[in-house]
């Protein structure tokens, strides 16, 4: 969690007190230790707060537009193994400062919407929420990754109360259309969960299929625009 000067926003907390989490002195991360579990509980609280806000947006959209602009919302806390693997892959030293400052997706939310325009409507509302601050965003819809992946990513901060102090905690929000989510979910399974390495040819095929998904998203959105009058 970065402040404007690039330092950690989490204050130095005392290791000796059971209810506090140490982020000082480059304390090594121990995923089986009490401090790690307490830290994960803070991320869980932050996740629940942001989930509540997005659920409220979903309900408000339904009343305004008469259909699900947000189709589905899911959330997760990154597993200890995934956190460690990511830090090792990025060559971060295994301490709490790096975990908090550099691992942005410990708490994650995924929003799926029917249409691309619905994603941008949702983002515009999220940006206006008083309890959430946007600290980073990437538009992979207008600028897809080389693999073909499309989506919109936000890193936000929400404040969690810890012993009468408000601590900013990061949550990653990913927004995709249902078609993007179908492609991304299956690409991830085949690329990272399969028993065999994905071949070069199949990787290229998936990139082509991502472009087809993008094409279909655009075509469906054009048809939908003609029918918007029925939702008002």
Z-matrix of the N, CA and C atoms (Angstrom, degrees):
N
C 1 1.445
C 2 1.510 1 108.76
N 3 1.320 2 115.89 1 118.09
C 4 1.447 3 120.41 2 -171.20
C 5 1.517 4 110.66 3 -104.33
N 6 1.330 5 116.82 4 136.12
C 7 1.442 6 118.48 5 167.89
C 8 1.512 7 108.79 6 -89.52
N 9 1.326 8 118.16 7 -177.74
C 10 1.453 9 120.07 8 -174.65
C 11 1.519 10 112.34 9 -63.82
N 12 1.309 11 117.66 10 -22.44
C 13 1.460 12 120.56 11 179.79
C 14 1.517 13 111.97 12 -93.61
N 15 1.327 14 116.80 13 2.53
C 16 1.461 15 119.99 14 176.21
C 17 1.508 16 114.38 15 92.26
N 18 1.352 17 118.29 16 0.67
C 19 1.447 18 120.34 17 -179.07
C 20 1.510 19 111.74 18 -91.77
N 21 1.345 20 116.32 19 174.44
C 22 1.459 21 119.63 20 -179.37
C 23 1.517 22 109.73 21 -74.61
N 24 1.334 23 117.19 22 137.43
C 25 1.455 24 122.01 23 177.17
C 26 1.521 25 111.42 24 -82.02
N 27 1.328 26 117.37 25 -17.64
C 28 1.465 27 120.12 26 179.57
C 29 1.521 28 108.49 27 -79.87
N 30 1.322 29 116.05 28 126.08
C 31 1.452 30 120.28 29 179.98
C 32 1.521 31 110.97 30 -68.14
N 33 1.337 32 116.44 31 158.58
C 34 1.457 33 120.87 32 174.85
C 35 1.516 34 108.77 33 -66.00
N 36 1.319 35 115.90 34 124.05
C 37 1.459 36 120.55 35 -177.85
C 38 1.522 37 110.01 36 -113.88
N 39 1.319 38 115.66 37 149.48
C 40 1.460 39 121.83 38 -171.79
C 41 1.522 40 111.87 39 -77.75
N 42 1.336 41 116.98 40 122.58
C 43 1.466 42 121.85 41 -179.96
C 44 1.521 43 112.45 42 -62.97
N 45 1.318 44 117.62 43 -30.49
C 46 1.455 45 120.29 44 -171.00
C 47 1.523 46 112.78 45 -76.37
N 48 1.333 47 117.47 46 -14.53
C 49 1.456 48 119.79 47 -179.48
C 50 1.513 49 109.17 48 -95.18
N 51 1.324 50 115.65 49 126.68
C 52 1.461 51 121.51 50 -170.70
C 53 1.523 52 113.63 51 -59.12
N 54 1.328 53 118.24 52 -32.59
C 55 1.452 54 120.47 53 -174.57
C 56 1.522 55 112.41 54 -90.22
N 57 1.313 56 117.23 55 6.83
C 58 1.458 57 119.75 56 -178.22
C 59 1.515 58 111.19 57 -113.46
N 60 1.337 59 114.82 58 157.48
C 61 1.455 60 121.59 59 -177.95
C 62 1.517 61 108.36 60 -114.54
N 63 1.318 62 117.99 61 130.55
C 64 1.451 63 120.49 62 178.91
C 65 1.515 64 110.86 63 -86.53
N 66 1.335 65 116.04 64 126.61
C 67 1.457 66 120.68 65 171.39
C 68 1.521 67 109.16 66 -123.17
N 69 1.316 68 116.14 67 16.45
C 70 1.455 69 121.00 68 -174.88
C 71 1.519 70 110.87 69 -106.90
N 72 1.330 71 116.61 70 154.85
C 73 1.453 72 121.49 71 173.62
C 74 1.509 73 113.98 72 70.33
N 75 1.348 74 117.51 73 20.47
C 76 1.469 75 121.86 74 179.04
C 77 1.530 76 111.48 75 52.48
N 78 1.335 77 115.46 76 45.73
C 79 1.465 78 121.23 77 179.95
C 80 1.528 79 109.44 78 -62.02
N 81 1.339 80 119.30 79 128.59
C 82 1.472 81 121.74 80 -179.37
C 83 1.526 82 112.08 81 -61.13
N 84 1.312 83 115.80 82 143.79
C 85 1.461 84 121.31 83 178.36
C 86 1.520 85 109.50 84 -76.33
N 87 1.328 86 115.70 85 127.25
C 88 1.461 87 121.95 86 174.52
C 89 1.524 88 107.26 87 -123.70
N 90 1.331 89 116.92 88 103.12
C 91 1.466 90 120.36 89 -173.02
C 92 1.526 91 112.77 90 -67.38
N 93 1.323 92 117.26 91 -11.92
C 94 1.466 93 120.39 92 177.60
C 95 1.529 94 112.06 93 -100.47
N 96 1.324 95 115.92 94 1.53
C 97 1.453 96 119.94 95 -176.46
C 98 1.514 97 113.89 96 -89.85
N 99 1.339 98 115.75 97 165.60
C 100 1.458 99 122.09 98 -178.42
C 101 1.523 100 111.07 99 -64.43
N 102 1.322 101 117.16 100 -41.02
C 103 1.470 102 120.17 101 -178.13
C 104 1.526 103 111.57 102 -60.49
N 105 1.336 104 116.84 103 -40.83
C 106 1.462 105 120.31 104 -179.75
C 107 1.530 106 109.88 105 -64.42
N 108 1.324 107 117.26 106 -45.11
C 109 1.456 108 120.99 107 179.82
C 110 1.523 109 112.10 108 -62.41
N 111 1.331 110 116.45 109 -39.18
C 112 1.456 111 120.18 110 177.48
C 113 1.524 112 111.30 111 -65.46
N 114 1.332 113 115.38 112 -40.18
C 115 1.462 114 119.66 113 178.53
C 116 1.524 115 110.83 114 -63.73
N 117 1.321 116 117.02 115 -41.92
C 118 1.458 117 120.33 116 178.52
C 119 1.534 118 111.12 117 -63.85
N 120 1.324 119 117.17 118 -32.62
C 121 1.467 120 119.80 119 177.84
C 122 1.519 121 111.01 120 -67.26
N 123 1.336 122 116.71 121 -31.66
C 124 1.471 123 120.65 122 175.87
C 125 1.524 124 109.88 123 -67.13
N 126 1.333 125 116.48 124 -43.55
C 127 1.465 126 120.02 125 177.61
C 128 1.535 127 110.77 126 -63.87
N 129 1.325 128 116.42 127 -36.96
C 130 1.464 129 120.21 128 178.91
C 131 1.526 130 110.70 129 -63.16
N 132 1.326 131 116.44 130 -41.26
C 133 1.466 132 120.67 131 178.03
C 134 1.529 133 110.28 132 -63.28
N 135 1.338 134 116.40 133 -44.26
C 136 1.464 135 120.58 134 178.23
C 137 1.526 136 110.72 135 -60.38
N 138 1.321 137 115.38 136 -42.42
C 139 1.468 138 120.78 137 179.60
C 140 1.533 139 110.80 138 -61.04
N 141 1.318 140 116.57 139 -44.71
C 142 1.462 141 120.86 140 -179.75
C 143 1.527 142 111.01 141 -63.02
N 144 1.328 143 117.01 142 -37.46
C 145 1.461 144 120.59 143 179.97
C 146 1.526 145 111.20 144 -65.69
N 147 1.325 146 116.45 145 -45.07
C 148 1.460 147 120.03 146 -179.01
C 149 1.531 148 110.17 147 -69.93
N 150 1.329 149 117.27 148 -38.54
C 151 1.461 150 121.19 149 177.11
C 152 1.532 151 110.68 150 -59.02
N 153 1.317 152 116.35 151 -40.79
C 154 1.465 153 120.32 152 178.91
C 155 1.525 154 110.19 153 -61.55
N 156 1.324 155 116.93 154 -44.34
C 157 1.468 156 120.87 155 -179.58
C 158 1.531 157 110.87 156 -61.91
N 159 1.329 158 116.72 157 -43.67
C 160 1.469 159 120.35 158 -177.09
C 161 1.531 160 110.88 159 -70.71
N 162 1.330 161 116.82 160 -35.65
C 163 1.461 162 120.12 161 175.67
C 164 1.524 163 110.60 162 -61.91
N 165 1.336 164 116.55 163 -38.33
C 166 1.461 165 121.02 164 176.81
C 167 1.522 166 110.79 165 -63.71
N 168 1.340 167 116.46 166 -40.09
C 169 1.470 168 120.56 167 177.48
C 170 1.514 169 109.90 168 -61.81
N 171 1.322 170 116.87 169 -45.40
C 172 1.468 171 121.85 170 179.97
C 173 1.527 172 110.90 171 -57.14
N 174 1.318 173 116.38 172 -46.23
C 175 1.467 174 120.66 173 -179.07
C 176 1.521 175 111.57 174 -65.74
N 177 1.338 176 116.80 175 -39.35
C 178 1.468 177 120.64 176 178.92
C 179 1.520 178 110.79 177 -66.05
N 180 1.325 179 117.18 178 -42.05
C 181 1.464 180 121.15 179 178.29
C 182 1.527 181 111.26 180 -59.46
N 183 1.325 182 116.09 181 -42.18
C 184 1.468 183 120.34 182 -179.65
C 185 1.530 184 111.29 183 -58.80
N 186 1.343 185 116.21 184 -39.85
C 187 1.465 186 120.55 185 179.91
C 188 1.531 187 111.17 186 -70.06
N 189 1.342 188 116.12 187 -37.61
C 190 1.464 189 120.31 188 -175.76
C 191 1.523 190 112.16 189 -77.06
N 192 1.337 191 116.29 190 -46.81
C 193 1.464 192 120.49 191 -171.25
C 194 1.530 193 114.14 192 -100.81
N 195 1.314 194 117.26 193 -18.72
C 196 1.452 195 119.67 194 178.09
C 197 1.517 196 114.70 195 79.74
N 198 1.317 197 117.76 196 10.58
C 199 1.472 198 121.41 197 173.86
C 200 1.515 199 108.72 198 -152.60
N 201 1.313 200 116.45 199 169.17
C 202 1.466 201 120.97 200 -174.67
C 203 1.521 202 111.33 201 -80.15
N 204 1.332 203 116.52 202 94.00
C 205 1.469 204 119.94 203 172.33
C 206 1.531 205 108.62 204 -66.11
N 207 1.332 206 116.53 205 -37.46
C 208 1.467 207 121.66 206 168.98
C 209 1.520 208 106.69 207 -101.31
N 210 1.314 209 116.78 208 115.34
C 211 1.458 210 120.61 209 -177.15
C 212 1.527 211 112.15 210 -82.21
N 213 1.346 212 115.81 211 -40.18
C 214 1.464 213 119.02 212 -175.67
C 215 1.529 214 110.04 213 -154.75
N 216 1.332 215 115.50 214 148.58
C 217 1.472 216 121.91 215 176.78
C 218 1.521 217 108.09 216 -131.44
N 219 1.326 218 116.86 217 127.44
C 220 1.463 219 120.96 218 175.00
C 221 1.529 220 108.70 219 -128.82
N 222 1.314 221 115.51 220 158.52
C 223 1.471 222 119.16 221 -179.90
C 224 1.521 223 110.01 222 -144.34
N 225 1.326 224 115.44 223 161.09
C 226 1.467 225 120.75 224 176.15
C 227 1.525 226 110.13 225 -161.92
N 228 1.326 227 114.56 226 154.17
C 229 1.467 228 121.94 227 168.45
C 230 1.522 229 106.72 228 -102.50
N 231 1.296 230 117.49 229 130.88
C 232 1.462 231 121.71 230 -178.88
C 233 1.525 232 109.79 231 -58.77
N 234 1.324 233 117.26 232 138.22
C 235 1.465 234 120.89 233 -179.85
C 236 1.532 235 110.25 234 -70.79
N 237 1.331 236 117.47 235 154.85
C 238 1.470 237 119.69 236 177.13
C 239 1.527 238 112.83 237 -53.41
N 240 1.340 239 117.19 238 -43.11
C 241 1.471 240 120.44 239 179.59
C 242 1.523 241 111.49 240 -61.89
N 243 1.333 242 116.63 241 -40.47
C 244 1.463 243 120.26 242 -179.90
C 245 1.528 244 111.43 243 -66.22
N 246 1.331 245 116.46 244 -38.11
C 247 1.465 246 120.62 245 177.74
C 248 1.518 247 110.41 246 -63.60
N 249 1.313 248 115.85 247 -48.55
C 250 1.469 249 120.63 248 179.90
C 251 1.523 250 110.46 249 -61.87
N 252 1.333 251 117.20 250 -45.61
C 253 1.472 252 120.66 251 -179.41
C 254 1.522 253 111.60 252 -60.67
N 255 1.329 254 116.26 253 -40.26
C 256 1.459 255 119.53 254 -179.85
C 257 1.519 256 111.03 255 -66.72
N 258 1.326 257 117.45 256 -43.03
C 259 1.461 258 120.96 257 -179.90
C 260 1.526 259 110.70 258 -64.26
N 261 1.321 260 116.39 259 -38.85
C 262 1.462 261 120.16 260 178.00
C 263 1.524 262 111.28 261 -68.15
N 264 1.321 263 116.63 262 -41.71
C 265 1.468 264 121.64 263 179.70
C 266 1.527 265 111.18 264 -62.26
N 267 1.350 266 115.51 265 -37.70
C 268 1.466 267 120.69 266 -179.69
C 269 1.529 268 112.44 267 -85.97
N 270 1.329 269 115.84 268 -1.34
C 271 1.470 270 122.32 269 179.59
C 272 1.535 271 112.18 270 62.47
N 273 1.348 272 115.50 271 38.04
C 274 1.458 273 119.63 272 174.82
C 275 1.522 274 109.00 273 -87.45
N 276 1.316 275 116.86 274 141.92
C 277 1.463 276 119.70 275 172.47
C 278 1.532 277 108.52 276 -64.90
N 279 1.332 278 115.47 277 141.57
C 280 1.468 279 120.99 278 -172.70
C 281 1.523 280 110.52 279 -81.89
N 282 1.337 281 116.27 280 74.70
C 283 1.449 282 120.63 281 174.85
C 284 1.523 283 109.87 282 -133.75
N 285 1.329 284 116.00 283 164.59
C 286 1.462 285 120.35 284 -174.35
C 287 1.520 286 112.90 285 -66.46
N 288 1.308 287 116.83 286 -31.96
C 289 1.474 288 119.21 287 179.33
C 290 1.526 289 110.52 288 -61.42
N 291 1.328 290 116.79 289 -46.97
C 292 1.465 291 120.15 290 179.00
C 293 1.524 292 111.33 291 -66.73
N 294 1.328 293 116.27 292 -37.97
C 295 1.464 294 120.00 293 179.28
C 296 1.531 295 109.94 294 -59.46
N 297 1.320 296 116.96 295 -46.87
C 298 1.462 297 121.40 296 -176.66
C 299 1.526 298 111.96 297 -74.76
N 300 1.322 299 116.69 298 -43.19
C 301 1.468 300 120.65 299 -175.26
C 302 1.524 301 113.34 300 -75.49
N 303 1.343 302 117.60 301 -34.17
C 304 1.464 303 119.94 302 -166.85
C 305 1.529 304 115.47 303 -112.76
N 306 1.317 305 117.79 304 -20.62
C 307 1.468 306 119.71 305 179.06
C 308 1.532 307 107.51 306 -96.36
N 309 1.331 308 115.96 307 102.15
C 310 1.462 309 120.90 308 -171.05
C 311 1.523 310 114.47 309 -87.87
N 312 1.334 311 117.48 310 -12.47
C 313 1.464 312 119.57 311 -171.21
C 314 1.525 313 113.40 312 -115.62
N 315 1.325 314 116.70 313 31.31
C 316 1.468 315 119.21 314 176.41
C 317 1.531 316 109.54 315 -62.21
N 318 1.320 317 116.08 316 -46.08
C 319 1.464 318 121.39 317 172.09
C 320 1.523 319 107.55 318 -101.96
N 321 1.320 320 117.02 319 125.75
C 322 1.459 321 120.08 320 -175.23
C 323 1.518 322 113.33 321 -134.37
N 324 1.334 323 115.23 322 142.13
C 325 1.463 324 122.23 323 176.41
C 326 1.520 325 108.19 324 -127.20
N 327 1.328 326 116.39 325 137.20
C 328 1.461 327 121.17 326 175.69
C 329 1.524 328 109.08 327 -119.22
N 330 1.322 329 115.11 328 126.96
C 331 1.464 330 122.38 329 178.78
C 332 1.519 331 108.14 330 -113.64
N 333 1.325 332 116.78 331 128.43
C 334 1.463 333 119.73 332 173.95
C 335 1.523 334 108.63 333 -112.86
N 336 1.333 335 114.38 334 138.18
C 337 1.459 336 122.68 335 -178.33
C 338 1.526 337 108.88 336 -126.36
N 339 1.330 338 118.32 337 154.18
C 340 1.460 339 119.43 338 177.81
C 341 1.524 340 113.31 339 -64.14
N 342 1.343 341 117.18 340 -39.57
C 343 1.464 342 121.54 341 -170.49
C 344 1.520 343 111.97 342 -130.69
N 345 1.329 344 115.79 343 157.92
C 346 1.469 345 120.96 344 177.25
C 347 1.527 346 111.21 345 -58.81
N 348 1.335 347 116.45 346 -43.53
C 349 1.462 348 119.45 347 -179.94
C 350 1.523 349 112.00 348 -59.77
N 351 1.333 350 116.39 349 -32.53
C 352 1.461 351 120.56 350 178.49
C 353 1.531 352 111.18 351 -64.88
N 354 1.313 353 115.97 352 -34.74
C 355 1.465 354 120.25 353 177.57
C 356 1.518 355 110.22 354 -61.75
N 357 1.324 356 116.89 355 -47.41
C 358 1.465 357 120.13 356 -177.59
C 359 1.529 358 111.91 357 -69.25
N 360 1.338 359 117.81 358 -33.05
C 361 1.468 360 120.75 359 174.05
C 362 1.527 361 110.03 360 -61.93
N 363 1.332 362 115.77 361 -43.22
C 364 1.469 363 120.73 362 -179.72
C 365 1.523 364 111.12 363 -65.33
N 366 1.318 365 116.68 364 -44.02
C 367 1.473 366 120.93 365 179.79
C 368 1.520 367 110.75 366 -60.26
N 369 1.329 368 116.72 367 -43.27
C 370 1.465 369 120.35 368 -179.42
C 371 1.520 370 112.17 369 -59.48
N 372 1.333 371 116.61 370 -36.85
C 373 1.463 372 119.72 371 178.64
C 374 1.532 373 110.78 372 -73.92
N 375 1.328 374 116.87 373 -42.05
C 376 1.473 375 120.39 374 178.39
C 377 1.524 376 110.38 375 -56.67
N 378 1.322 377 116.78 376 -39.90
C 379 1.466 378 121.04 377 -178.29
C 380 1.525 379 112.81 378 -66.20
N 381 1.326 380 116.74 379 -18.61
C 382 1.460 381 120.38 380 -179.56
C 383 1.521 382 113.56 381 -94.72
N 384 1.327 383 117.04 382 -4.82
C 385 1.463 384 120.11 383 -178.01
C 386 1.528 385 110.18 384 -67.71
N 387 1.323 386 118.44 385 128.43
C 388 1.478 387 120.91 386 -176.29
C 389 1.524 388 113.87 387 -70.08
N 390 1.342 389 117.29 388 -23.78
C 391 1.466 390 120.79 389 -175.69
C 392 1.526 391 113.18 390 -94.59
N 393 1.333 392 115.75 391 4.60
C 394 1.465 393 120.11 392 -177.35
C 395 1.526 394 109.36 393 -130.17
N 396 1.315 395 115.82 394 134.22
C 397 1.464 396 120.83 395 178.03
C 398 1.522 397 109.74 396 -117.76
N 399 1.317 398 117.30 397 127.09
C 400 1.461 399 121.61 398 177.68
C 401 1.516 400 108.56 399 -79.32
N 402 1.332 401 116.88 400 124.67
C 403 1.458 402 119.08 401 178.22
C 404 1.530 403 112.74 402 -112.49
N 405 1.349 404 116.08 403 -14.89
C 406 1.468 405 118.93 404 178.79
C 407 1.520 406 108.53 405 -162.86
N 408 1.334 407 116.95 406 142.91
C 409 1.461 408 120.07 407 175.67
C 410 1.526 409 110.44 408 -147.51
N 411 1.340 410 115.18 409 147.19
C 412 1.462 411 121.64 410 178.95
C 413 1.522 412 108.57 411 -137.14
N 414 1.326 413 115.88 412 125.59
C 415 1.451 414 121.55 413 -179.80
C 416 1.525 415 109.66 414 -99.26
N 417 1.344 416 114.84 415 94.98
C 418 1.465 417 119.95 416 177.39
C 419 1.530 418 111.47 417 -90.02
N 420 1.328 419 116.81 418 7.21
C 421 1.461 420 120.47 419 174.06
C 422 1.525 421 109.06 420 -82.78
N 423 1.325 422 115.15 421 -51.13
C 424 1.465 423 119.55 422 177.35
C 425 1.525 424 111.44 423 -76.21
N 426 1.326 425 115.67 424 -25.74
C 427 1.468 426 120.86 425 -179.18
C 428 1.529 427 109.49 426 -132.45
N 429 1.344 428 118.39 427 77.82
C 430 1.465 429 121.57 428 -177.98
C 431 1.519 430 112.63 429 -60.65
N 432 1.337 431 115.16 430 154.10
C 433 1.457 432 120.01 431 175.21
C 434 1.527 433 109.91 432 -67.80
N 435 1.316 434 115.82 433 163.90
C 436 1.467 435 121.00 434 -179.58
C 437 1.530 436 111.35 435 -58.32
N 438 1.316 437 116.39 436 -32.04
C 439 1.470 438 120.85 437 179.63
C 440 1.522 439 112.47 438 -69.50
N 441 1.336 440 116.58 439 -16.32
C 442 1.457 441 121.36 440 -175.21
C 443 1.515 442 112.71 441 106.98
N 444 1.327 443 117.28 442 -9.83
C 445 1.465 444 121.37 443 -177.54
C 446 1.521 445 111.50 444 -58.57
N 447 1.341 446 115.58 445 134.45
C 448 1.458 447 122.52 446 174.78
C 449 1.521 448 110.21 447 -125.19
N 450 1.297 449 116.11 448 147.99
C 451 1.458 450 121.85 449 178.13
C 452 1.512 451 108.70 450 163.08
N 453 1.326 452 116.32 451 174.04
C 454 1.463 453 121.15 452 177.33
C 455 1.516 454 108.00 453 -123.71
N 456 1.335 455 117.16 454 126.79
C 457 1.458 456 121.58 455 -176.54
C 458 1.528 457 110.59 456 -114.45
N 459 1.310 458 115.19 457 133.20
C 460 1.460 459 122.12 458 174.50
C 461 1.524 460 109.14 459 -122.99
N 462 1.325 461 116.46 460 137.74
C 463 1.462 462 121.38 461 165.93
C 464 1.519 463 105.56 462 -108.61
N 465 1.335 464 115.98 463 120.09
C 466 1.458 465 120.35 464 -177.92
C 467 1.526 466 109.85 465 -120.43
N 468 1.315 467 114.96 466 162.38
C 469 1.463 468 121.34 467 172.91
C 470 1.523 469 109.06 468 -118.95
N 471 1.312 470 115.18 469 138.08
C 472 1.459 471 121.57 470 171.47
C 473 1.524 472 107.56 471 -129.67
N 474 1.317 473 117.14 472 151.30
C 475 1.460 474 120.05 473 -176.08
C 476 1.523 475 111.39 474 -93.51
N 477 1.328 476 115.03 475 131.35
C 478 1.464 477 122.47 476 178.57
C 479 1.522 478 108.26 477 -113.35
N 480 1.333 479 116.48 478 133.82
C 481 1.467 480 121.25 479 179.49
C 482 1.526 481 110.19 480 -80.06
N 483 1.326 482 116.36 481 120.27
C 484 1.464 483 122.29 482 176.04
C 485 1.517 484 107.80 483 -130.53
N 486 1.322 485 116.25 484 112.27
C 487 1.464 486 122.50 485 178.89
C 488 1.520 487 111.35 486 48.23
N 489 1.328 488 115.77 487 53.70
C 490 1.459 489 124.28 488 175.87
C 491 1.525 490 112.90 489 66.84
N 492 1.313 491 116.94 490 17.07
C 493 1.465 492 121.19 491 174.52
C 494 1.523 493 108.32 492 -119.98
N 495 1.324 494 115.70 493 143.79
C 496 1.458 495 120.46 494 176.70
C 497 1.524 496 108.73 495 -96.51
N 498 1.325 497 115.99 496 116.00
C 499 1.459 498 122.52 497 -175.81
C 500 1.528 499 109.29 498 -108.81
N 501 1.348 500 118.77 499 124.78
C 502 1.466 501 119.98 500 177.44
C 503 1.524 502 111.21 501 -74.93
N 504 1.318 503 116.26 502 131.36
C 505 1.460 504 121.94 503 -178.16
C 506 1.530 505 108.47 504 -128.33
N 507 1.324 506 116.75 505 138.25
C 508 1.455 507 121.47 506 -176.49
C 509 1.532 508 112.41 507 -86.97
N 510 1.322 509 114.22 508 142.71
C 511 1.462 510 122.51 509 174.27
C 512 1.523 511 107.58 510 -135.39
N 513 1.323 512 117.15 511 133.75
C 514 1.461 513 120.72 512 175.69
C 515 1.527 514 109.31 513 -92.83
N 516 1.332 515 116.00 514 134.89
C 517 1.463 516 121.65 515 175.49
C 518 1.526 517 107.97 516 -119.55
N 519 1.337 518 116.48 517 123.41
C 520 1.460 519 121.96 518 175.01
C 521 1.524 520 108.61 519 -109.50
N 522 1.323 521 116.04 520 132.21
C 523 1.460 522 120.89 521 178.00
C 524 1.523 523 108.99 522 -120.26
N 525 1.339 524 116.11 523 131.37
C 526 1.463 525 122.30 524 179.48
C 527 1.522 526 109.54 525 -140.84
N 528 1.319 527 116.37 526 156.82
C 529 1.462 528 118.70 527 165.52
C 530 1.523 529 106.93 528 -74.97
N 531 1.320 530 116.22 529 167.13
C 532 1.463 531 120.43 530 178.36
C 533 1.531 532 110.63 531 -62.75
N 534 1.338 533 116.10 532 -35.54
C 535 1.462 534 119.99 533 178.45
C 536 1.528 535 111.12 534 -68.30
N 537 1.335 536 116.65 535 -42.89
C 538 1.471 537 120.68 536 176.90
C 539 1.523 538 110.61 537 -60.73
N 540 1.330 539 115.55 538 -41.38
C 541 1.468 540 120.32 539 -177.84
C 542 1.523 541 110.99 540 -66.46
N 543 1.333 542 117.00 541 -39.16
C 544 1.462 543 121.08 542 176.21
C 545 1.528 544 110.32 543 -58.15
N 546 1.332 545 116.21 544 -47.65
C 547 1.466 546 120.08 545 -178.95
C 548 1.529 547 110.35 546 -65.69
N 549 1.340 548 116.95 547 -49.70
C 550 1.465 549 121.28 548 -174.23
C 551 1.525 550 112.02 549 -63.65
N 552 1.331 551 116.87 550 -40.58
C 553 1.467 552 120.73 551 -179.28
C 554 1.521 553 110.92 552 -63.70
N 555 1.321 554 116.46 553 -45.14
C 556 1.466 555 119.83 554 -179.38
C 557 1.522 556 112.05 555 -72.56
N 558 1.319 557 117.41 556 -36.72
C 559 1.471 558 120.24 557 177.51
C 560 1.525 559 110.48 558 -62.37
N 561 1.336 560 116.13 559 -42.06
C 562 1.465 561 120.65 560 -179.65
C 563 1.528 562 110.93 561 -64.07
N 564 1.337 563 116.70 562 -43.71
C 565 1.472 564 120.25 563 179.24
C 566 1.522 565 111.10 564 -60.92
N 567 1.328 566 116.17 565 -46.47
C 568 1.465 567 119.95 566 -176.72
C 569 1.526 568 112.02 567 -70.37
N 570 1.315 569 116.23 568 -33.52
C 571 1.464 570 120.12 569 -175.91
C 572 1.526 571 112.71 570 -80.91
N 573 1.348 572 115.96 571 -37.57
C 574 1.458 573 119.12 572 -171.76
C 575 1.532 574 114.77 573 -115.96
N 576 1.328 575 117.91 574 -17.65
C 577 1.462 576 120.04 575 -175.89
C 578 1.525 577 113.33 576 -110.06
N 579 1.322 578 117.69 577 -7.91
C 580 1.457 579 120.90 578 -177.65
C 581 1.523 580 112.40 579 -74.02
N 582 1.332 581 115.44 580 158.25
C 583 1.464 582 120.47 581 179.29
C 584 1.533 583 111.54 582 -77.04
N 585 1.334 584 116.27 583 -21.28
C 586 1.460 585 121.07 584 178.35
C 587 1.519 586 110.13 585 -119.08
N 588 1.312 587 115.76 586 150.01
C 589 1.453 588 120.72 587 178.12
C 590 1.527 589 109.67 588 -68.42
N 591 1.326 590 115.29 589 136.51
C 592 1.459 591 120.43 590 179.87
C 593 1.527 592 109.08 591 -64.82
N 594 1.322 593 116.74 592 129.66
C 595 1.469 594 120.93 593 -176.92
C 596 1.523 595 111.04 594 -70.97
N 597 1.310 596 116.58 595 160.77
C 598 1.461 597 122.48 596 178.29
C 599 1.529 598 110.36 597 -59.93
N 600 1.327 599 115.81 598 -42.64
C 601 1.471 600 120.65 599 -178.53
C 602 1.526 601 110.46 600 -63.67
N 603 1.335 602 116.71 601 -45.17
C 604 1.464 603 119.61 602 -179.62
C 605 1.531 604 111.74 603 -67.78
N 606 1.326 605 117.09 604 -33.79
C 607 1.470 606 120.42 605 175.55
C 608 1.523 607 110.79 606 -61.45
N 609 1.336 608 115.69 607 -42.15
C 610 1.466 609 120.78 608 178.34
C 611 1.530 610 111.00 609 -65.64
N 612 1.334 611 115.88 610 -38.37
C 613 1.466 612 119.93 611 177.46
C 614 1.534 613 110.63 612 -61.50
N 615 1.339 614 115.76 613 -42.98
C 616 1.460 615 119.26 614 179.77
C 617 1.527 616 111.64 615 -63.24
N 618 1.324 617 116.64 616 -36.71
C 619 1.464 618 120.34 617 176.80
C 620 1.528 619 110.79 618 -63.26
N 621 1.326 620 116.11 619 -41.43
C 622 1.471 621 121.02 620 177.23
C 623 1.525 622 110.40 621 -64.14
N 624 1.336 623 116.31 622 -42.53
C 625 1.463 624 120.39 623 -179.37
C 626 1.530 625 110.99 624 -65.09
N 627 1.329 626 116.46 625 -32.59
C 628 1.469 627 119.86 626 176.82
C 629 1.525 628 110.62 627 -63.18
N 630 1.332 629 116.10 628 -38.63
C 631 1.469 630 120.32 629 177.66
C 632 1.525 631 110.64 630 -66.73
N 633 1.323 632 116.46 631 -35.45
C 634 1.468 633 120.45 632 177.12
C 635 1.530 634 109.90 633 -65.91
N 636 1.332 635 116.07 634 -42.56
C 637 1.469 636 121.09 635 177.63
C 638 1.525 637 109.53 636 -59.24
N 639 1.327 638 116.47 637 -43.87
C 640 1.463 639 121.15 638 179.73
C 641 1.534 640 110.63 639 -62.50
N 642 1.321 641 115.96 640 -41.36
C 643 1.464 642 122.05 641 178.55
C 644 1.534 643 110.22 642 -61.71
N 645 1.328 644 116.91 643 -45.65
C 646 1.461 645 121.65 644 179.77
C 647 1.529 646 111.39 645 -64.46
N 648 1.337 647 116.68 646 -41.05
C 649 1.465 648 120.71 647 177.03
C 650 1.530 649 110.60 648 -55.92
N 651 1.334 650 116.00 649 -45.59
C 652 1.463 651 120.67 650 -179.10
C 653 1.529 652 111.68 651 -65.04
N 654 1.328 653 116.66 652 -41.96
C 655 1.462 654 120.59 653 -178.58
C 656 1.531 655 111.51 654 -66.26
N 657 1.323 656 116.42 655 -43.21
C 658 1.464 657 120.65 656 179.02
C 659 1.530 658 109.98 657 -64.02
N 660 1.335 659 116.60 658 -39.45
C 661 1.469 660 120.28 659 -179.43
C 662 1.531 661 110.87 660 -63.80
N 663 1.328 662 118.08 661 -37.45
C 664 1.468 663 121.58 662 178.82
C 665 1.524 664 111.15 663 -64.19
N 666 1.343 665 116.29 664 -42.11
C 667 1.469 666 120.27 665 177.77
C 668 1.528 667 110.21 666 -64.91
N 669 1.340 668 114.90 667 -42.11
C 670 1.468 669 120.22 668 -178.09
C 671 1.526 670 111.37 669 -62.27
N 672 1.332 671 117.14 670 -38.51
C 673 1.462 672 120.70 671 -179.38
C 674 1.520 673 111.89 672 -58.91
N 675 1.337 674 116.55 673 -33.81
C 676 1.470 675 120.89 674 179.40
C 677 1.526 676 111.20 675 -67.48
N 678 1.346 677 116.42 676 -23.28
C 679 1.460 678 120.97 677 -175.27
C 680 1.534 679 113.12 678 -102.23
N 681 1.321 680 118.28 679 1.71
C 682 1.463 681 120.62 680 -173.23
C 683 1.528 682 112.27 681 -59.96
N 684 1.324 683 118.22 682 -28.44
C 685 1.453 684 121.04 683 -179.31
C 686 1.522 685 112.16 684 -57.97
N 687 1.347 686 117.44 685 -28.55
C 688 1.470 687 121.07 686 -178.12
C 689 1.523 688 112.65 687 -73.62
N 690 1.343 689 117.11 688 -13.95
C 691 1.466 690 120.47 689 -178.70
C 692 1.526 691 112.31 690 -97.08
N 693 1.331 692 118.66 691 -0.49
C 694 1.460 693 120.93 692 -174.32
C 695 1.514 694 111.27 693 -111.12
